[in-house]
Amino acid sequence: MSYLKNTPDENGFFGEYGGAMLPPPLEPHFKEIREAYQRISKSADFISELRHIRKHFQGRPTPVSYLKNLSERCGGAQIYAKREDLNHTGAHKLNHCMGEGLLAKFMGKTKLMAETGAGQHGVALATAAAYFGLECEIHMGEIDIAKEAPNVTRMKLLGADVVPVGFGGRSLKEAVDSCFGSYMEQADTALFAIGSVVGPHPFPMMVRDFQHVIGVEAREQFLELTGDLPDMVAACVGGGSNAMGLFSGFIDDEDVTLYGVEPMGTSSKLGEHAATITFGEDGDIHGFRTMVLKDEQGEPAPVHTVASGLDYPGVGPEHAHLYRSGKAQYSAANDKEALEAFYALSRHEGIIPALESAHAVAFAMREAPKNPGKSILINLSGRGDKDIDYVTETFGFGENL
C-alpha cells in the first residue's frame, strides 16, 4: 500500500507523532470535523466542486519553470521551481483554504477563523470566506502585522476581522494561542481553519490532502519537461504545508530525495532561529505530538526568522515522522542566505519570491554546485509582494551582494 494511503493511522498518528490532545469542550467539535471530512473527501460532488474552483477561480495548474539563469550562475545541478506564487492570492495557502471553506459550508458553519504569520494564510482564508459568503476572523501577532502590512490591508479589504495579538513573542505561536481561545467560545458556528499541517487530528492529514495537488501537478509537469523525475525535491518548512504538498507527489519514489529547509535565523543560539527539526526534541504543542524547540523550563521557546511564515517553535507531525524514519532529510538556511536568494531570484529570473520560499531557493543555490548532472525541484511557495517594503526598508536593494 502506498505511503499516503497508509499514513496517518485512524487516530491521526504519523508513527510516534500527531494525535489530538484536546480540552474536553473541544473534543466533540474536532470529532465532528473528522467525521465530516471523512464523508466529503470521498464525495464525487465535493471533489468535482473543488476541481472546478481550482481551475476556474484559483488558476490551477500552476506551472513548473526551469530557472535557467540561476542554474547557469550556480553551476552544477539544474534548478526548477513549482510556481505556487502564481496561484490566486500569491501562495499555496489557497489550496487548503478553499477546501476548508467547502468543508465549513457542508457542516453548516457561518464563520472561518484562523491564525496567520506572514499573512498569506489569512489572505487566503479571507478570500475563501468571501467566495463562500462566510464571516472571517484572523489572529495575527503584532510583530507580523508591522512586517506584513500589505497582507493586513488585503485581509481587511476582503472583509476579515484582523485581531492583533500583543502577548508573549507577538508572532505566530501566540496567534495560534489567541485563535484557539477565541474558537472555544464559538465552535458551534465557526470552523478553525488551521493554516498548516499542524494542530490536532485531522488537520495535519486534511491540509496535506488539500495541498497534494502541488505534488500531483509537479510530478506530471517535471516528467513532461525533462522525461525524468527530479533527483532532489526541496521546500521550506515552518509548519510545513507547502513542503508536504510537494513531497506527497514523490514520497514513494526511491530515487527522489526529499529535503525540508528550515529557518536558521541569525545563529544556532536558542531564540535566534526556528529550526525545529535541526535543534528540537519530542514534545507537545497546540494539541499534538511533534518535535518542539524548548526553553530551559521545557516550554516552547522563542524563535526568530526573517520570514514571518516560518516562525513557529514546532513542526508538522508528519515532518517529524519523515525525519525520524529517514524518508526525508532536513537542513537549514539562515537569514543572510535567504535574503541573498531573494535578491538573486529577483535579479536573475524576474521572480520576486516570498522570504519563506527564499529559504528553498537558498538551498538550491547552495546544493547545485555540489551536484553536477543532477536536477533540483523547489517549491516556490509564494510571491514576495508582501515582503518588498520590509526587505527594501530594512536591507536595501541588495546593492552590496
C-alpha positions as MATLAB code, in Angstrom:
seq = 'MSYLKNTPDENGFFGEYGGAMLPPPLEPHFKEIREAYQRISKSADFISELRHIRKHFQGRPTPVSYLKNLSERCGGAQIYAKREDLNHTGAHKLNHCMGEGLLAKFMGKTKLMAETGAGQHGVALATAAAYFGLECEIHMGEIDIAKEAPNVTRMKLLGADVVPVGFGGRSLKEAVDSCFGSYMEQADTALFAIGSVVGPHPFPMMVRDFQHVIGVEAREQFLELTGDLPDMVAACVGGGSNAMGLFSGFIDDEDVTLYGVEPMGTSSKLGEHAATITFGEDGDIHGFRTMVLKDEQGEPAPVHTVASGLDYPGVGPEHAHLYRSGKAQYSAANDKEALEAFYALSRHEGIIPALESAHAVAFAMREAPKNPGKSILINLSGRGDKDIDYVTETFGFGENL';
ca = [
       0.000    0.000    0.000;
       1.302    3.484   -0.845;
       2.543    5.768    1.913;
      -0.287    8.281    1.535;
      -2.985    5.607    1.720;
      -1.495    4.185    4.891;
      -0.485    7.329    6.806;
      -1.624    8.613    9.284;
      -3.370    5.871   11.245;
      -7.015    6.144   12.325;
      -6.025    8.158   15.402;
      -4.071   10.665   13.371;
      -0.573    9.423   14.221;
       2.340    9.533   11.790;
       4.484    6.957   13.569;
       5.008    8.431   17.041;
       3.767   11.916   16.128;
       0.383   13.567   15.745;
      -2.841   12.681   17.525;
      -5.333   15.021   19.161;
      -4.856   16.196   22.741;
      -7.790   18.496   23.275;
      -9.569   20.167   26.174;
     -12.848   18.280   26.762;
     -15.069   21.120   25.422;
     -13.359   20.884   22.004;
     -13.398   17.082   21.637;
     -16.917   16.854   20.136;
     -16.154   19.678   17.696;
     -12.997   18.021   16.354;
     -14.874   14.710   16.179;
     -17.494   16.485   14.055;
     -14.762   17.871   11.781;
     -13.131   14.432   11.370;
     -16.391   12.726   10.516;
     -17.458   15.461    8.101;
     -14.112   15.363    6.310;
     -14.194   11.574    6.046;
     -17.588   11.812    4.362;
     -16.907   14.595    1.901;
     -13.323   13.627    0.989;
     -14.726   10.613   -0.874;
     -17.709   12.507   -2.301;
     -17.773   12.939   -6.079;
     -19.754   16.182   -5.661;
     -17.164   17.671   -3.278;
     -14.234   16.607   -5.435;
     -15.913   17.958   -8.574;
     -16.629   21.332   -6.964;
     -13.077   21.616   -5.593;
     -11.621   20.829   -9.020;
     -13.874   23.481  -10.592;
     -12.680   26.042   -8.027;
      -9.041   25.165   -8.597;
      -9.313   25.547  -12.344;
     -11.707   28.468  -12.725;
     -11.009   30.512   -9.574;
      -7.504   29.685   -8.386;
      -5.973   29.403  -11.858;
      -4.533   25.920  -11.436;
      -2.495   24.155  -12.581;
       0.466   26.382  -11.708;
       3.498   25.732  -13.951;
       6.943   24.331  -13.282;
       9.604   26.784  -14.503;
      13.183   25.974  -15.454;
      15.407   28.542  -13.698;
      17.965   28.673  -16.495;
      19.793   31.832  -15.455;
      20.092   30.822  -11.808;
      21.223   27.343  -12.831;
      23.976   28.796  -15.023;
      25.136   31.177  -12.283;
      25.286   28.424   -9.662;
      26.752   25.700  -11.879;
      26.193   22.010  -11.302;
      22.596   20.852  -10.909;
      19.741   22.265  -12.977;
      17.182   24.138  -10.851;
      13.424   24.101  -11.416;
      10.598   25.746   -9.449;
       6.974   24.783   -8.910;
       5.280   28.167   -9.219;
       2.807   28.367   -6.335;
       3.469   32.111   -6.394;
       1.140   32.122   -9.434;
      -1.732   30.540   -7.514;
      -4.519   33.061   -6.792;
      -3.670   35.214   -3.726;
       0.031   34.591   -4.341;
       0.828   31.420   -2.410;
      -0.016   27.759   -1.855;
      -2.333   28.573    1.071;
      -5.498   28.889   -1.032;
      -5.245   25.177   -1.901;
      -6.376   24.164    1.567;
      -8.377   27.290    2.406;
     -10.864   26.654   -0.398;
     -11.139   23.038    0.763;
     -11.704   24.156    4.346;
     -14.288   26.683    3.159;
     -16.181   23.933    1.322;
     -16.000   21.803    4.462;
     -17.381   24.651    6.576;
     -20.326   25.085    4.199;
     -21.016   21.350    4.297;
     -21.012   21.448    8.104;
     -23.372   24.425    8.214;
     -20.805   26.773    9.769;
     -21.140   30.514    9.260;
     -17.593   31.616   10.060;
     -13.983   30.759    9.221;
     -11.248   31.661   11.670;
      -7.505   31.092   11.840;
      -4.057   32.265   12.823;
      -1.581   33.735   10.341;
       2.130   34.527   10.400;
       3.225   36.097    7.121;
      -0.413   36.828    6.336;
      -0.701   34.531    3.302;
      -2.944   32.071    5.120;
      -5.006   34.966    6.429;
      -5.412   36.424    2.946;
      -6.288   33.012    1.505;
      -8.839   32.289    4.223;
     -10.389   35.742    3.871;
     -10.624   35.051    0.130;
     -12.338   31.714    0.768;
     -14.739   33.330    3.237;
     -15.679   35.996    0.687;
     -16.158   33.329   -2.007;
     -18.414   31.163    0.172;
     -20.248   34.031    1.893;
     -18.843   33.360    5.372;
     -17.590   35.618    8.152;
     -13.836   35.615    8.799;
     -11.675   36.217   11.898;
      -7.860   36.243   11.638;
      -5.461   36.381   14.598;
      -2.018   37.840   13.834;
       0.934   38.793   16.026;
       1.735   42.491   16.311;
       5.290   41.950   15.046;
       3.971   40.245   11.910;
       1.303   42.924   11.424;
       4.097   45.512   11.266;
       6.259   43.410    8.903;
       3.471   42.279    6.603;
       1.350   45.426    6.255;
       0.281   44.749    2.629;
      -1.311   41.449    3.644;
      -3.108   43.080    6.578;
      -4.608   45.565    4.136;
      -5.650   42.747    1.802;
      -7.350   40.820    4.606;
      -9.331   43.871    5.659;
     -10.316   44.647    2.070;
     -11.607   41.083    1.767;
     -13.826   41.642    4.796;
     -11.857   39.852    7.522;
     -11.702   40.965   11.143;
      -7.955   41.078   11.927;
      -7.268   40.559   15.644;
      -3.836   41.879   16.791;
      -2.055   39.607   19.269;
       0.129   41.519   21.705;
       1.229   38.995   24.316;
       4.368   36.827   24.512;
       6.508   36.896   21.407;
       3.686   38.623   19.465;
       4.162   36.297   16.474;
       2.813   33.039   15.044;
       2.746   30.832   18.159;
       0.835   33.490   20.086;
      -1.547   33.979   17.160;
      -2.382   30.252   17.364;
      -2.880   30.510   21.146;
      -5.158   33.517   20.719;
      -7.204   31.924   17.966;
      -7.708   28.684   19.908;
      -9.037   30.717   22.840;
     -11.485   32.595   20.635;
     -12.548   29.425   18.814;
     -13.525   27.713   22.076;
     -16.191   30.380   22.555;
     -17.752   29.974   19.088;
     -17.008   26.405   17.971;
     -20.706   25.725   17.383;
     -20.846   28.183   14.479;
     -17.214   28.548   13.345;
     -14.545   26.335   11.781;
     -10.969   26.867   12.947;
      -9.253   26.500    9.568;
      -5.732   25.697   10.773;
      -3.174   27.102    8.360;
      -0.611   24.338    8.050;
      -0.044   20.602    8.562;
      -0.116   21.202   12.316;
      -2.701   21.046   15.080;
      -4.839   18.172   16.341;
      -6.025   15.410   14.006;
      -7.482   15.649   11.342;
      -5.772   18.903   10.300;
      -2.250   17.592    9.512;
      -3.823   14.949    7.251;
      -6.534   17.186    5.831;
      -4.249   20.093    4.941;
      -1.755   17.666    3.350;
      -4.566   16.150    1.299;
      -5.654   19.570    0.019;
      -2.020   20.522   -0.744;
      -1.390   17.194   -2.518;
      -2.401   18.912   -5.764;
       1.030   20.600   -5.786;
       2.861   17.279   -5.863;
       0.488   15.680   -8.357;
       0.911   18.564  -10.803;
       4.663   18.938  -10.251;
       5.393   15.264  -10.852;
       3.494   15.211  -14.143;
       4.935   18.551  -15.275;
       8.534   17.644  -14.458;
       8.232   14.391  -16.364;
       6.789   16.264  -19.328;
       9.575   18.870  -19.230;
      12.539   16.553  -18.749;
      11.405   12.975  -19.328;
      12.563   12.036  -15.855;
      11.888   12.694  -12.177;
      13.946   15.254  -10.225;
      16.867   13.952   -8.180;
      16.144   16.348   -5.320;
      12.898   17.973   -4.198;
      13.072   20.822   -1.675;
      10.716   23.181    0.135;
      10.842   25.497    3.119;
       9.460   24.154    6.395;
       7.896   26.097    9.240;
       4.719   24.178    9.950;
       5.348   22.532    6.604;
       2.201   22.568    4.443;
       3.845   23.628    1.178;
       6.556   21.027    1.695;
       4.075   18.222    2.377;
       2.148   19.269   -0.724;
       5.226   18.911   -2.907;
       6.672   15.886   -1.070;
       3.423   13.950   -1.435;
       3.883   13.747   -5.200;
       7.255   11.979   -4.865;
       7.133   10.242   -1.489;
       7.001    6.720   -2.937;
       9.825    7.374   -5.437;
      13.022    5.868   -4.025;
      15.244    7.747   -6.475;
      13.941   11.175   -5.386;
      15.438   12.670   -2.208;
      13.147   14.987   -0.227;
      14.629   17.995    1.580;
      12.926   20.260    4.076;
      14.656   23.618    4.564;
      14.243   25.187    7.992;
      14.958   28.799    9.045;
      18.315   29.152   10.821;
      17.651   32.833   11.539;
      20.714   34.721   12.733;
      22.502   31.943   14.655;
      22.146   28.483   16.170;
      21.520   30.029   19.605;
      18.076   29.283   21.064;
      15.754   32.184   20.348;
      17.659   33.273   17.241;
      16.344   30.630   14.820;
      13.248   28.500   14.154;
      14.930   25.267   13.035;
      12.744   22.825   14.944;
      13.893   19.520   13.452;
      17.551   20.599   13.468;
      17.590   21.552   17.157;
      14.274   20.420   18.675;
      13.157   17.458   20.736;
       9.969   15.469   21.106;
       7.149   17.301   22.822;
       3.568   18.528   22.689;
       2.278   21.827   21.312;
      -1.183   23.059   20.339;
      -2.843   19.693   20.867;
      -0.478   17.325   19.029;
       2.782   15.430   19.478;
       5.751   16.502   17.376;
       9.255   17.959   17.641;
       9.453   21.251   19.529;
      12.056   23.885   20.321;
      12.033   24.130   24.125;
      13.390   26.612   26.658;
      15.002   25.704   29.996;
      11.567   25.161   31.554;
      10.567   22.738   28.812;
       8.108   25.218   27.295;
       8.008   26.203   23.590;
      10.963   28.510   23.080;
      11.001   31.958   21.466;
      12.015   31.813   17.811;
      13.340   34.166   15.143;
      13.454   34.200   11.358;
      13.332   36.916    8.739;
      10.343   35.033    7.274;
       7.220   35.526    9.391;
       5.514   32.432    7.991;
       8.245   30.161    9.363;
       8.486   31.484   12.942;
       6.911   28.543   14.762;
       8.614   26.549   17.568;
       7.017   23.288   16.402;
       6.670   21.482   13.082;
       4.021   19.368   11.394;
       3.966   15.867   12.937;
       4.372   14.265    9.531;
       7.673   16.089    9.050;
       8.885   14.810   12.425;
       7.916   11.306   11.273;
       9.595   11.668    7.870;
      12.775   12.830    9.607;
      12.810   10.052   12.213;
      12.013    7.390    9.598;
      14.623    8.675    7.157;
      12.103    9.276    4.356;
      13.132   12.947    4.162;
      16.201   14.986    5.067;
      16.204   18.391    6.735;
      18.711   21.219    6.569;
      18.529   24.944    7.206;
      19.208   28.304    5.582;
      19.920   31.414    7.620;
      18.514   34.910    7.190;
      21.524   36.090    5.173;
      21.294   33.155    2.760;
      17.544   33.640    2.353;
      17.982   37.348    1.609;
      20.749   36.636   -0.915;
      18.436   34.121   -2.603;
      15.568   36.652   -2.535;
      17.686   39.195   -4.418;
      19.236   36.590   -6.755;
      15.923   35.171   -7.951;
      14.549   38.688   -8.397;
      17.555   39.941  -10.382;
      18.322   36.900  -12.496;
      14.941   35.261  -13.093;
      12.463   38.133  -12.804;
      10.685   36.371   -9.936;
      10.383   38.061   -6.531;
       9.916   35.213   -4.025;
       8.365   35.254   -0.584;
      11.019   35.275    2.127;
       9.727   31.871    3.211;
      10.240   30.438   -0.287;
      13.647   32.122   -0.495;
      14.901   29.554    2.029;
      14.263   26.816   -0.559;
      15.935   28.941   -3.236;
      18.944   29.331   -0.921;
      19.110   25.552   -0.522;
      19.123   25.065   -4.289;
      21.830   27.706   -4.767;
      23.977   26.033   -2.109;
      23.473   22.449   -3.307;
      23.574   22.929   -7.085;
      27.367   23.351   -7.346;
      27.844   20.105   -5.350;
      25.578   18.068   -7.640;
      26.611   18.339  -11.303;
      24.386   16.383  -13.644;
      21.518   16.342  -11.144;
      18.209   18.216  -11.043;
      16.638   20.099   -8.137;
      12.933   20.956   -7.959;
      12.000   23.539   -5.335;
       8.586   24.715   -4.301;
       8.285   28.453   -4.840;
       5.516   28.536   -2.270;
       4.658   32.225   -2.549;
       5.474   35.559   -4.129;
       7.280   38.362   -2.375;
       4.874   41.273   -2.844;
       4.128   41.108    0.883;
       7.836   41.374    1.746;
       9.193   44.051   -0.571;
       8.572   47.038    1.724;
      10.088   45.299    4.744;
      13.088   43.984    2.785;
      13.957   47.217    0.994;
      13.423   49.433    4.044;
      15.488   47.120    6.262;
      18.129   45.717    3.913;
      18.050   47.935    0.805;
      18.030   46.637   -2.751;
      20.873   44.141   -2.468;
      23.445   46.509   -3.945;
      26.259   45.050   -1.890;
      25.602   41.395   -2.713;
];
